[in-house]
Amino acid sequence: MTAAVSFNVSERLQYLGENCSLVTWDGPDDPQDPFNWPTRKKWWTIGLGLLASFICSMNGTILSVAHESISKEFGFSDEPFPNSYWITTSWGVGAAIFPLVMFPFLEDWGVRPVLLGTYFCFMCLLVPIGLAGNFATLVVVRFFPGGCVPLMSDAVASITSNVFHGDRAGSIPVCLYVVVYLSSTSLGPVVGASILQYLDWRWIGYIELIFTATLFPVLCLSLPETRGIAILRAKAKRMRNEGKQVYTAEEANPAPWKQALVKSVQRPIYMLFTESVVFVAAIWAAFSLGTIYLFTESVRDVYGLLYGWTDFQAGYVRSAIVVGEILGAGLSISTNHWYYASAARNTEVPGTPIPEARLYPAVIGGFFGVTGGMFVYGWAAYSNIPWIVITIGLTMVGFGTTAVVVSIANYLIDAYSKYAASALAAVGLVENTSIAFLPLAASALYTKLGFHWASTLLGFLSLVLVATPFLVIRWGKEIRARSPFMKEAIIHRQVDSVVVARA
């Protein structure tokens, strides 16, 4: 593969002119290479991305507490169907579709222009939310901000892979990337309730616009480019302006953007239906993440009927999920040494950790967190039991969800190597589809089955899914041997281990 690419680049340079040359890094220690940046600069860049992701991810659930005000103003009812949730469904559909189509541009244009452009579009799209004249307009305009948010989250993940090399350095940033998205989503109703307690629901959009716009100049001034090919492209452009005939490898041998777009859409869908690991991971992650949104819808009914709480009070109690998500991040980070220790028993690529060891925290989170939390939330739902008990159940679910999603992300990155982006895109497609449609059943589920059996049903489904990592851990070597994508990842890991051993 490398030889073919080099031959094509050489041919292209000869075609462009005899004096043309290739622009590359000025040696392995080139300070412009993001891998060589000071640690402080790396974390500053990741921190800016995480802050942008945090502010924008809140948009997914921030309007969920305003369902009564919105339905009253636009003249529709949430009985027998929760029509007000369509604004979140629209958001989730946009989040599922946009990354598949737009991810190639992140790869080709660089992180900075994509993140800033997407952030600016998101900021502008908050204006019609506050000005919507009817419910249909509100549903439509929510579709586009929903599509912007995962693109910014993907940009954060891309920043991490651009500045940190290796699984050890990238473990904590990946964990933070997941927990920031989850905690922001869970805090959305809390922020919305705080605004709605004093102002009209339209002010949720206005205030969100204000603090989103406040960060934009900071991003414009402080966010550097981290994508290597984009940095080299800018360097080549400056040199051409000085009269030199230089090109990057990508400029000398450009790939058709239509081909990249088709591959971006095609490969994740293909992997979703042909890679059993990707399919199961997508279902498990989608169930765990969809449950957070489902609980966002069920909390107001449970706390309202049992304890007579208002929507505002029920909005605040959702912060318990955030506490659990932070604890889940602590579990994921503190158990990284389990993964590193697995290198001692790796017979395929000696000296490198076993990918399946990434799933150990998911077993704890799935069983004691998501499953246990659902049973607590369901069977402590009696008016004579203090509200703090079922709130602990919410905290347990938040704890387990973070452990599961972080473990799945890390496992797919390790197991699929250069195809990890496509595997994660497949998981994201199913996750966001779950976010869009699963909570539509919340009202009917908790009304028809009752608080106890609705959560019990979810608990048993979670218990079934908890069995999946045991199967992957037990049969992981055989699964990887049958997967063409994983086999290629093993070859890359073997080559890397040889290089490290020689060094």
N, C-alpha and C positions, 0 to 999 in steps of 0.2 A: 504493500500500500504506500509506504513512504517513498520507495524508489519511483513509483509511477507519478506521484505528486511532484517530486523533485524534477523529473523529466519534463513534465508539463510546464512547470514554472520556468525552467531554463529555456524551453522553446519560446515561451511567451516573452521573456526578457529579450531574446534575440530578435523577435518580431518587433518589439518596441524600439529597439535601437542597440547598436554595438556598445554604446557607452552606458547603458542602463545597468544598475546594480540593485541588489536586494537590501532592504533596510531590516536590520535585526537589532537585538540588544547589544550594547557595548560590553560584551563579556558576561559571565555569570553573576557578577556583582554590580551590574548596572543599577544605579539608584532609582532610575525611572521605572524599573520593573517592580510592580506592586508586591511581589514576593519578597523584595529586598527593602521595602519601606520600614521605617522604625515601628516598633510595636504600638506606640502611642498613636501614630497616624492611622494604622490599620484599625484600631479599636474606635478611634474617632469617626472614621468613615462608616464602620459597621453600626456604631451608635446612631449616627444621623439616619441611616436607612431604617433601623429599628424604630426610631422615633416617628418617622414618616409612616411606617407601617402601622404603628400603634394608633396614631391619630386617625388614620383613614379606615382601619379595620373596624373601629367602633361604629361606623356608619351602618354596618349590617343589621344591628339590633337596636340602635338608638331610638328608632321610631316605634318599637314594639309596645312601649308603655302608653302610647298615645292612641291606641285603637278606638277607645270610646269617643274621644274628641273628634277623630277623623271620621268615624262612621256617622256621628251625629251631624257634622257639618255637611258631609256629602250625601246623606240620606240613604244609608244602607244598613243592614243588620248583620250581626255575626251569628245569628241563629237561623237555621241549624248548622250553617257552614261558616267557618271563620274567614269571611271575605277580606277582613282587614289585613290578613297575613299575606295577601297577594303582593304587597309592596316588598316583603322580604323574599317571597318566591321569585319575583322578578330580579331582585338583587342576586340571588343564588344562581339563577340561570345565566346571568351575565358573567358571574364569577367562574362558571363551568366552561363557557365557550371562549371567552377572550384569550386566556393563556394559550390555548391550543393554536390559535390563529396568529397571535402577536409575538410568541416567544422567539421566532427566528429574528425578529428585528432587535430584540434584546441582545442576541448573539452577534449580529452584524453591525449594528449602530453603536454599541457600547452601552454601559450601564447608565452613565450620567444623562445623556439626552433622553433615553427612554424613561428613566425615573422622573426627571424633571418635567418632561412632556406629559406623562401620565398624571403626575401630581397636579399640574396646572389644569388639565382637562377635568380631573376629579373636583378640583376647587370650583371651577366654573359650573359644573353640573349640580352643585349644591344650591345654586341660586334658584332654579325652577322648582326645587322641592318646597321652598318656603312660599313661592308664588303660585303654586299649582291651583288652577281654577276648578278642577274636577278630579275625581279619584282615578280615572283612566290616565290622565296626564301624570299623576303621581306614580302610578305603576310603571309607566313607560320610562320616565326619567330616572327611576331607581335602577333600571336595567344597566345603564351605562356606568354609574359609579361602582356598581357591583363588579363590572368587568375590569375596572381600573385597579381595584384593591389587590387582587392576586398578582397582577403584573408587578406592583410595587413590592409585594412580598417575595416574588420570584427574583426581583432585582436585589433584594437583601441577601437571598441565598446565593446569588451569583457573585455579589461582593465578597462573601465569605470564601467561596472557592477561588476567587481571583487573588486574594491577599494571603490566605493561609494554605499551606501545602501539607497534605497528610491528614490522616484521620484523628490523630491526637490533637493537633492544633485546631481542627475544625469542629470537634465535638461540642464544646461549650457554645460557640456561635450558632450552630444548628439548633441546639436546645433553646437558646434565647429567641431565635427566630420563630420557633413553634409556640413558645409560651407567651411571647408578645402578641402574636395573632390571637391566641385563645383567650388570654386575659382581657385584651381590648374588646373582643366580641362579648365577653361576659360582663364587662363594665358598661357596655352600651346602654342597657336598661337603667342602670344606676344613674348615669349622667342624664339620660332622658327624663327620668323621674324627678331629678333635682331641678331641671329646667321647667318641666310641666307643672310643678307644684306652685310656681309663681307666674308663669307666662303662658301664652297661647302655644299650641303645638307647633305652629309655624316658626316660632322662635328656636325650636330645636335645630332646624335647618340654618337659620341665620347665625346662631351662636357657633354652630359647628363650622360654618363658613369663616367666621372671624378667627377662631384659633387655628384653623387650617391655613388661612392666608398669612397668619403671623409667622408661621414656620417657613413659608416659601422663600422669602429673601435669604434666610439663613442657609437653606439648601443650595440656592443659586450661587452664593458666595463661598460656601465651605465644602461642598461635596466634590471630591476629585473623581476623575475617571479611573476605574479599576480594571477595565477590560483590556488585556494586553494588546490585542489586534487593533483596538481603537486608539491606544496610545501610540503605537507604531505608525498607524495611518496618519495621525496628526503630525508626527515627526517627519514622515515622508513628504507631507504636504508643505511643511515649512522648508524642507530642503529643496523641493521643486521650485518654490518661490525664489530661492537663492540661485536658481539656474542649474541645479543638479538633476540628472535623470535617475531618479530612484523610485522604487515601488516596494510595497510590502508583498509578502507571498500571496495574500488574498487578493490584492489589486492586480498582481501579475497573472493570477489564475482564478478569476472571479467565478463563483458558482451562481447559476441562475436563481434569482430570488423565488421564482415560482416553484422550482424544484425543492428549495428549502422549506417553503410554505407547505407543500404537499407532504413532505417527510415529517414536518412538525405535527401535522394533524394525523397522518396515517400511522406512524410508529407507535404512539401511545395507545391508540385504539387497538392496533394489532397485538401489542403486548398485553393489553387488558384481557383479551380473549384467548391468547395462546400461552401465556405465562401464568401457571396456576398460582405461583407466589404473589404476583402482582394482583391477580383477581381477588385472592383471599385478603391480602393486605388492604386493597381498596374497600372491600366490604366491611372489614373490621374498623378501619379508620373512619369510613363514612358513618357507620353506626355510632361510634363513639362521639364524633363531632356533631352529627345530627341530633344526638341526645341532648347536647348542650342547648341547641336551639329549641328542642322539644320542651326541655325544662323551662326555658325562658317563657314559653307559652303557658305551661301548666302551673307555674308558681302562683300566678295571680288567682287562679281558680282554687288551688289547694289552700293557700293562706287566707284567701278571702272567705271561703266557706267554713273553714275550721276555726279561724281566729278572728274573723271579721275585719281583716286588714284591708286598707284601701290599695288601689293600684300603685300609689306612690310608695307605701310601705313595702309592698311586695317587690317593687323595683329595687329597693335598697338591699333586700335580703339576698339578691342574686350576687352580691359581692362575696358571699360565702364560697361561691364557685371559684372566684378568683384566688381566694386564699388557698383552696385545694390545688389549683393549677400551679401556683408558686411552689407549694410543697412537692408536687409532682416533678417540677423542674429540678428541685433539690435532690430527689431520688435519682433522676436520670444522670445528673452530674456526679453524684457521690458513688454511683455504681459503675462508672467508666472503667475502674480498675479490674472489674470482672471481665470485661471485654479484652483488655490488654493482657491479662493473665492467660487467656485462652491461646495465646501464641505458643506457649510451651507445649501444647498438645496438638498442634496443627501438623498433620502429616502430609497435606497437599502442598502447602507453601510454608515450609518450616520457618519459624521466626516471625510470622505475621499472624495477627489475630484472626479467629474464625468468625465469619460474618454473622452466623446464627447466635453468637454470644451477645449480639446487640439486643436480642429479644428477651433477655432475662428480666429487665425492669418491666417489660410489657406483661409478663406473667403476673408479677406482683400488682401492677396497676390494674390489669384487667380483672383479676380475681378479687382482691381486697378493696380496690377502688371503685371501678365502674359497677361490677356485679354487687358487691357488698353495699355500696352506696344506694343502689336502686332498691334493694330489699329494705334498708333502713328507711329510705324516703317513703316507701310504700307502706310498711307495716307499723311505722310509728305515727302514721297520719290519723291520729285521733285527737279530738279537741281537748281531752283531759290529759294529754301528754304535752309537756312544754314544747313550744315552737323550736327551741334550740336543738331538739333531738333530730327532727327531720332536716333542719338546717345543716347538721353534721353530715347527714346523708348527701346533701348537695355538695358539701366540701369534699367528701370521699369521691364523688363522681368526677369533680374537677381534677382531683389528684390523679385518679386512674386514667382519665382521658389524656392528660399531658404525658404521662409515662408511656401510654400506648402509641400515641402519635409520634413522639420523639423517637421511640424505639423503631417504629416502622420506617421513618424517614432515614435514620442512620443505617438500618439494615439494607434498605434498597440502594443507598449510596455505596455501601461496601460490596454488596453482592453483584451489582450491575455496572459499577465503575463508570465508564464513559456513557453508558446508556441510562444512567440514573435519572437524568433530567426527563427522559421519556417515561420511565417507570413512575416517577413522582407526578408527572403530568396526568398519567392515567388515573392515579390515586386521587389527584385533585379534581379530576372530572367527576368521579363518582362521589367524592366528598361534597362538592358544591351542589350536585344534583340532590343529594340527601338533605343538605341544608335547605334547598328550595322546596322540597315536597314532603319530607317526613313530618315536620311540625304541623302540617295541615291536618294531620290526624290527631293532634294532641287533645283538642276539645272533645271530639267524639270518643277517643280512647279513654280519657279520664271520666267522661260523663257516663258512658255505657258500661264500662267494666268497673268503674269506681276507682278511687285513689289507690286502694290496696292492690287490686289485681292488675291494674294497668302497669304500675311500676314492677310488679312481680313478673308479668309477661316480659317486660324489657330486661329484667334481671336474668331470666332463664335464657333469653336470646344472647345476652352478654356471656353467660356461663358457657354456652356452646362455642362462642367465638374464642373464649380463653383457651380452648383445647388446641386451636390452630398453631400457636407457637411451639407447643410440645411436639407436634408432628413435624414441623419444620426443623426444630432442633434435632430430633431423632433421625430424620431422613434427609437432612440438609445436603450432605455430600452427594447422595443419589439424585436429588432434585437439581443440583447445580450441574451434574454430569449430563443431564438430559436437556438442559437449556442452552441453546447456542449463544445467547447473550451472556449468560453467566460463565460459560466456558471461556469466552473471549476475555472476560474480566479476570478469570483465574490466570490466564496467560500473561496478562498485564501485571498482575501481582507477582508472578514468578519472575518476570523480567526485572521489576522494581527491586525485588529481594536480592537478586544477583548483583544489581548495580550497587545496592547499599552494602552488600557483603564485600565487594571488591574495593569500595571506597574505605 
